[in-house]
């Protein structure tokens, strides 16, 4: 009987998953922003300019 879980198959699958994760990470806008591309669309540069808090939260006087 042949073993279903071979070490080489498991390593190949883990490497394939790693490649997919890295490809997704390297193509993300947050990675581009962190690497110096200031024109990448991320939540870091889409904050409300009129916000009181640095995180973009509204001012207490505008909350209902």
N, C-alpha and C positions, 0 to 999 in steps of 0.2 A: 504494500500500500504506500502511496506517495504522500508525503507531508504537505499540507496545504500552506503552511507558514514556513517559507524558507527565509533565511537571513538575507540573502541577496534581494529577494522580492520586497521585503520590509524596508531595507535601506533604499531601494529604488523608489518606492512609494513615498517615503519620507523626504527624499531629495526632490521629487516632483512637487510635493506640497510646499517645500521650502522655496522652490523656484517660483511657484505661483504667488506665494505671499510676498516675495521680494519684488516681483514684477508689479503687483498691485501697490506696494508701498512706494516704489520709485516713480510711479506714474501719478501719485496723488498730489493734489494742489498744496497740501500742507507741507509735504517734503520739498516741493519747489520753492515755497515761501521761505522755509527754513534754510535752504541752500542759497538764498540771496535774490530770488526772483520776486521782487516786490509787487509784481502785477498779477500774481497768482490769486485766484478767488478763494479766499478762506474766511472763516469766521473772524479771524484776527483783524482783517482789514475791511470788514463789513459792519463794524460797530456804528451805532448811531452817533453822529457828531454832537448832538445836543444832550447826550447822556451825562449824568452826573458822575457815575461810577466808572472806573477804568474798564470794567467788564462789559459795559454797555447797558447796564440796568437803568431804568427810567428814574427820574428825580422823584422823591417822595411827594412833592406837590402835584405831580401829574398823575399819580395813581388814584384809582377810584375804589 
